Amino acid sequence: MRIQLSIIIPCYNEKNTVETIIDHINNNTKYTNEIIAIDDFSNDGTYEILQRLLKENKIKELIRNEKNFGKGYSIRKGIEKSTGEIIIFQDADLEYDPKDYPRLIDPIENNSADVVFGSRFIGSDIKRVLFFWHSVANYYLTLLSNMFSNLNLTDMENCYKAFKSEILKKKIILKENRFGIEPEIVAKVSKIQNVRICEVGVKYFGRTYAEGKKITWKDAFSALRCIIYYNLFKK
């Protein structure tokens, strides 16, 4: 029996890539996929594309936020709707490749992990060369997160994260609405008693701001706040 996988895709103004990434997911036939798309009040036609994909049964659930809340809020809405044994996060762009799903899911399926984080900085897979200062910021934010959480991750901000569903549904409560959800998750997962965490290398095809990249330097300060707050002051 194939494993049931819930794939949560937060979408905001990704009309040029969202259908392609969903097609890539559906071509990944090893798993029974439950795709849950959350449109974060797009205004470029993304929602209309998702409506068509829902009618074509290419996605199972479509949620439309009443305003632009952010990635974290959208992920929480997707978690509420998910029914799969394993939950994975997928961005709506093409920076991450669904062909890496087996790497993320196999440790959970083989009962050697409860949570698996992807990393752009380990392994020999292809990585697009882009922004130096982004990599510097990511390194120091990951280092600070590790100091507080006592983990040894290499890429705290990586999009690809896979979980036994009970971790997200029963053992942690997420609060952050925007990109701060990444350090929040790491902090809260690290506090779960006896949780088994693995990290695997994944491919990365990063894009430029001209190509639609959305994260900015302001999000680095938000991540810093979340690292301190959720590790030191919030359970």
C-alpha positions as a printed Julia matrix, in Angstrom:
235×3 Matrix{Float64}:
   0.0    0.0     0.0
   1.43   3.37   -1.03
   1.95   5.99    1.63
  -0.51   8.9     1.79
   1.33  12.19    1.41
  -0.19  15.61    2.12
   1.6   18.32    0.13
   0.91  21.86    1.3
   1.55  24.58   -1.29
   1.22  28.23   -0.22
   0.82  30.39   -3.33
   1.11  34.12   -3.87
   1.37  35.56   -7.38
   2.96  32.48   -8.96
   0.97  32.22  -12.2
   4.08  31.39  -14.23
   5.11  28.37  -12.17
   2.25  27.02  -10.08
   0.79  24.68  -12.71
   4.23  23.35  -13.62
   5.14  22.52  -10.02
   1.79  20.77   -9.5
   2.33  18.74  -12.67
   5.78  17.77  -11.39
   4.26  16.6    -8.12
   1.57  14.57   -9.84
   4.19  12.87  -11.97
   5.83  11.62   -8.78
   3.95   8.31   -8.74
   5.61   6.62   -5.76
   3.12   8.21   -3.35
  -0.6    8.81   -3.11
  -0.58  12.59   -3.23
  -3.06  14.89   -1.52
  -2.21  18.37   -2.83
  -3.57  21.25   -0.76
  -3.06  24.66   -2.37
  -3.59  27.86   -0.4
  -3.87  31.02   -2.46
  -2.71  33.95   -0.34
  -4.91  36.54   -2.08
  -3.0   36.55   -5.38
  -3.85  39.26   -7.89
  -2.01  37.97  -10.97
  -4.28  35.11  -12.04
  -2.79  32.4    -9.8
  -6.12  31.74   -8.1
  -7.92  31.27  -11.41
  -5.29  28.72  -12.48
  -5.73  26.86   -9.19
  -9.51  26.82   -9.63
  -9.05  25.12  -12.99
  -6.58  22.61  -11.55
  -9.09  21.79   -8.81
 -11.77  21.07  -11.43
  -9.27  18.9   -13.3
  -8.61  16.93  -10.08
  -4.93  17.89  -10.12
  -5.27  19.24   -6.59
  -7.53  17.96   -3.81
  -8.16  21.14   -1.8
  -8.06  24.83   -2.65
  -8.19  27.49    0.04
  -8.41  31.21   -0.72
  -7.27  33.63    1.99
  -9.44  36.73    2.32
  -6.3   38.89    2.27
  -2.53  38.46    1.98
  -1.61  36.92    5.34
   1.7   35.23    4.47
   3.36  31.86    4.08
   3.03  30.8     7.72
  -0.68  31.53    7.87
  -1.23  29.62    4.63
   0.71  26.6     5.87
  -1.4   26.48    9.03
  -4.57  26.44    6.93
  -3.14  23.6     4.88
  -2.24  21.59    7.96
  -5.82  21.88    9.18
  -7.09  20.32    5.94
  -4.44  17.61    5.63
  -5.3   13.93    6.12
  -2.07  12.2     5.04
   0.36  10.17    7.14
   3.2   12.49    6.16
   3.03  16.25    5.54
   5.51  18.06    3.31
   5.82  21.74    2.43
   6.3   22.79   -1.19
   6.81  26.32   -2.53
   4.79  27.24   -5.61
   7.87  28.31   -7.59
  10.42  25.97   -9.18
  13.27  26.45   -6.7
  12.8   22.98   -5.21
  12.35  19.71   -7.13
   9.63  17.2    -6.12
  11.95  14.44   -7.34
  13.63  14.91   -3.96
  10.52  13.71   -2.1
  11.88  10.16   -1.59
  14.94  11.57    0.18
  12.73  13.53    2.55
  10.14  10.84    3.11
  12.14   7.6     3.19
  13.61   8.22    6.7
  10.06   8.67    8.04
   8.66   5.75    6.07
  11.5    3.54    7.33
  10.79   4.66   10.92
  14.2    6.24   11.46
  12.91   9.84   11.69
   9.87  11.84   12.76
  10.94  15.06   11.0
  13.22  15.54    8.0
  14.69  18.88    6.94
  16.12  19.53    3.5
  19.42  21.32    3.04
  20.9   23.26    0.15
  24.34  23.05    1.68
  25.02  19.33    1.99
  25.21  16.65   -0.68
  26.45  16.82   -4.24
  23.2   17.76   -5.98
  22.93  20.66   -8.4
  22.54  24.13   -6.83
  22.06  27.35   -8.74
  24.72  29.91   -7.78
  23.11  33.16   -6.66
  23.35  35.71   -3.84
  26.43  35.72   -1.58
  24.89  37.87    1.16
  21.79  35.68    1.27
  23.99  32.67    1.97
  25.87  34.6     4.65
  22.63  35.64    6.35
  21.3   32.09    6.15
  24.52  30.7     7.65
  24.44  33.0    10.68
  20.71  32.6    11.24
  21.11  28.83   11.11
  24.08  29.04   13.48
  22.11  31.14   15.96
  19.12  28.82   15.71
  21.38  25.83   16.39
  22.92  27.54   19.42
  19.51  28.02   20.99
  17.89  24.74   19.86
  21.0   22.56   20.36
  20.58  21.09   16.88
  23.23  20.93   14.16
  21.22  21.81   11.06
  22.95  23.33    8.05
  19.95  25.09    6.44
  17.28  26.22    8.87
  15.49  28.33    6.22
  15.1   25.5     3.69
  11.6   25.15    2.23
  11.6   21.37    2.18
  10.42  19.94    5.48
   8.63  16.62    5.99
   6.79  15.53    9.14
   4.84  12.68   10.57
   1.43  14.32   10.56
   0.99  13.97   14.32
   3.96  16.3    14.87
   2.17  19.22   13.21
  -1.34  18.32   14.28
  -0.85  17.3    17.91
   2.58  18.23   19.25
   3.18  21.84   18.2
   1.01  24.89   17.62
   2.31  27.3    14.97
   1.71  31.04   15.25
   3.83  32.93   12.72
   2.03  34.29    9.65
   4.96  34.98    7.35
   8.47  33.62    6.75
   9.11  33.5    10.49
   7.41  30.13   10.45
  10.73  28.51    9.43
  12.68  29.29   12.64
   9.49  28.83   14.68
   9.12  25.27   13.43
  12.74  24.43   14.17
  12.49  25.86   17.69
   9.28  24.04   18.51
  10.27  20.71   16.96
  13.53  20.77   18.92
  11.54  20.9    22.18
   9.51  17.76   21.49
  10.68  14.96   23.76
  12.45  12.1    21.94
  11.77  13.56   18.48
  14.03  12.12   15.77
  15.27  14.73   13.29
  17.19  14.05   10.1
  18.61  16.34    7.41
  19.11  15.45    3.74
  20.66  17.29    0.81
  18.27  18.56   -1.87
  18.61  20.23   -5.23
  18.1   23.98   -5.41
  17.29  26.17   -8.39
  17.03  29.57   -6.73
  15.58  32.51   -8.6
  16.39  36.21   -8.73
  14.08  39.04   -7.69
  13.41  39.71  -11.36
  12.21  36.1   -11.59
   9.86  36.55   -8.63
  11.84  35.91   -5.45
   9.97  37.42   -2.49
  12.06  37.04    0.67
  13.96  40.22    1.61
  16.41  41.51    4.22
  13.44  42.44    6.42
  12.64  38.75    6.75
  16.13  38.15    8.19
  15.27  40.46   11.11
  11.95  38.65   11.55
  13.8   35.32   11.6
  16.16  36.69   14.26
  13.21  37.73   16.41
  11.58  34.3    16.03
  14.78  32.42   16.87
  15.1   34.27   20.16
  11.4   34.38   21.03
  10.43  30.77   20.29
  13.57  29.24   21.74
  13.76  31.27   24.94
  10.31  32.58   25.79
   7.61  30.52   24.07
   6.78  26.83   24.33
